[in-house]
């Protein structure tokens, strides 16, 4: 939408609505940031007042009590390995569906498309039983393998990106003696990096925020992810509002800061890739 072309009343209505939406999004973060520096009694009795004495006690106590260092290590490890595996495996599968001819290709692609309509919650119990039989229950590897099976969306999205590239470019490179792998690495991937960045971002958000599968798979606290650890933290310290606010602050702000620092660079890379692709 080009706001410059809108009439003055339309601009006023648009900016008023956007400002109200921004306040709805930002207000909880501001309240959380303000409350984390209060003691528990002030949080309950004066929830909207400014902190009297800025203290980091809630943050440090919550960090130590919830073992957030280990939680972040688990979440980062699971997310990074899973997203990397998805981009590699599903990227190769999408390229095969887009460019290579083999027996049963159409049937196999239909199976991938059908998998897009199966909710992940339906396979939670069967996948847990499968991991139990493989002696992988209550391990981070079980979660990584589960997330690697979330393939349909990545395959469909990346396949469409590969199909948008003219075949003549690849055929010319193959005639010049380049191997299929070299064509994929040196030509196709640079032209579709915006698509890979989009898929990686979407899956990273899904995996980082996932609560169901860590809840089903994990039992040992040393393997918990941040969302699962935060839920258990709330159950243990329900009446200690300082601890709870500190834990939410620790869980929310580090990813938020990373996004704020990298958002412009990511968006510029996506725009650049989209123009060149």
HUTAFEN-V988142 format. One record per backbone hydrogen bond with DSSP energy under -0.5 kcal/mol. CO is the residue of the C=O (numbers start at 1). NH is the residue of the N-H. E is the energy in kcal/mol with one decimal. If there is no record, write none. Layout:
# HUTAFEN-V988142
CO:NH:E + CO:NH:E
This chain:
# HUTAFEN-V988142
1:3:-0.9 + 2:5:-1.2 + 3:6:-1.2 + 7:11:-2.5 + 8:12:-2.3 + 9:13:-2.4 + 10:14:-2.6 + 11:15:-3.0 + 12:16:-2.1 + 13:17:-2.3 + 14:18:-2.6 + 15:19:-2.3 + 16:20:-2.4 + 17:21:-2.3 + 18:22:-2.5 + 19:23:-2.2 + 20:24:-2.0 + 21:25:-1.7 + 22:26:-2.9 + 23:27:-2.6 + 24:28:-0.6 + 25:29:-0.6 + 26:30:-2.4 + 27:31:-2.6 + 28:32:-2.5 + 29:33:-2.5 + 30:34:-2.3 + 31:35:-2.6 + 32:36:-1.8 + 34:37:-0.7 + 35:38:-2.0 + 37:55:-0.9 + 39:43:-1.9 + 40:44:-1.5 + 41:45:-2.8 + 42:46:-2.1 + 46:49:-1.2 + 53:55:-0.7 + 56:60:-2.5 + 57:61:-3.0 + 58:62:-2.1 + 59:63:-2.4 + 60:64:-2.2 + 61:65:-2.8 + 62:66:-2.6 + 63:67:-0.8 + 63:68:-1.4 + 67:70:-0.6 + 67:71:-1.6 + 68:72:-2.6 + 69:73:-1.8 + 70:74:-2.4 + 71:75:-2.5 + 72:76:-2.7 + 73:77:-2.4 + 74:78:-2.7 + 75:79:-2.5 + 76:80:-2.7 + 77:81:-2.2 + 78:82:-2.0 + 79:83:-2.7 + 80:84:-2.4 + 81:85:-2.4 + 82:86:-2.5 + 83:87:-2.5 + 84:88:-2.1 + 85:89:-2.8 + 86:90:-1.9 + 86:91:-0.6 + 87:91:-0.7 + 88:92:-2.0 + 89:93:-2.2 + 90:94:-2.6 + 91:95:-2.2 + 92:96:-2.2 + 93:97:-2.3 + 94:98:-1.7 + 95:99:-2.4 + 95:100:-0.6 + 96:100:-1.6 + 100:102:-0.5 + 102:105:-1.6 + 104:108:-2.6 + 105:109:-2.3 + 106:110:-2.1 + 107:111:-1.8 + 108:112:-1.8 + 109:113:-2.4 + 110:114:-2.7 + 111:115:-1.9 + 112:116:-0.8 + 113:116:-1.0 + 114:117:-1.5 + 115:118:-1.2 + 117:119:-0.7 + 119:122:-1.1 + 119:123:-0.6 + 120:123:-0.7 + 121:124:-0.9 + 123:127:-2.3 + 124:128:-1.9 + 125:129:-2.3 + 126:130:-2.1 + 127:131:-2.4 + 128:132:-2.1 + 129:133:-2.1 + 130:134:-1.4 + 131:136:-3.1 + 131:137:-0.7 + 132:135:-1.4 + 136:139:-0.8 + 139:143:-0.9 + 140:144:-2.1 + 141:145:-2.7 + 142:146:-1.9 + 143:147:-2.7 + 144:148:-2.0 + 145:149:-0.7 + 146:149:-1.0 + 147:150:-1.6 + 149:151:-2.2 + 151:155:-2.6 + 152:156:-2.6 + 153:157:-2.7 + 154:158:-2.7 + 155:159:-2.3 + 156:160:-1.8 + 157:161:-1.5 + 158:162:-2.4 + 159:163:-2.4 + 160:164:-1.1 + 162:165:-1.3 + 166:169:-0.9 + 166:170:-0.7 + 167:171:-2.7 + 168:172:-2.2 + 169:173:-1.6 + 170:174:-2.6 + 171:175:-2.2 + 172:176:-1.3 + 173:178:-2.1 + 174:177:-1.3 + 179:183:-2.3 + 180:184:-2.2 + 181:185:-2.4 + 182:186:-2.9 + 183:187:-1.8 + 183:188:-2.3 + 184:189:-2.3 + 187:191:-1.2 + 188:192:-1.2 + 189:192:-0.7 + 190:193:-0.6 + 192:196:-2.0 + 193:197:-2.6 + 194:198:-2.1 + 195:199:-2.5 + 196:200:-2.8 + 197:201:-2.3 + 198:202:-2.4 + 199:203:-2.5 + 200:204:-2.2 + 201:205:-2.1 + 202:206:-2.2 + 203:207:-2.9 + 204:208:-2.6 + 205:209:-2.0 + 206:210:-0.7 + 207:210:-0.6 + 211:215:-1.8 + 212:216:-2.1 + 213:217:-2.9 + 214:218:-2.2 + 217:138:-1.3 + 220:223:-1.8 + 221:224:-1.1 + 225:229:-3.0 + 226:230:-2.5 + 227:231:-1.8 + 228:232:-2.0 + 229:233:-2.1 + 230:234:-2.0 + 231:235:-1.5 + 232:236:-1.7 + 233:237:-2.1 + 237:240:-0.5 + 239:241:-1.3 + 240:244:-2.3 + 241:245:-2.9 + 242:246:-2.2 + 243:247:-2.3 + 244:248:-2.3 + 245:249:-2.4 + 246:250:-2.2 + 247:251:-2.0 + 248:252:-2.0 + 249:253:-2.2 + 250:254:-0.6 + 252:256:-1.5 + 253:257:-2.9 + 254:258:-2.0 + 255:259:-2.2 + 256:260:-2.5 + 257:261:-2.3 + 258:262:-2.0 + 259:263:-1.9 + 262:266:-2.7 + 263:267:-2.8 + 264:268:-2.4 + 265:269:-2.2 + 266:270:-2.4 + 267:271:-2.6 + 268:272:-2.7 + 269:273:-2.7 + 270:274:-2.4 + 271:275:-2.0 + 272:276:-2.4 + 273:277:-2.6
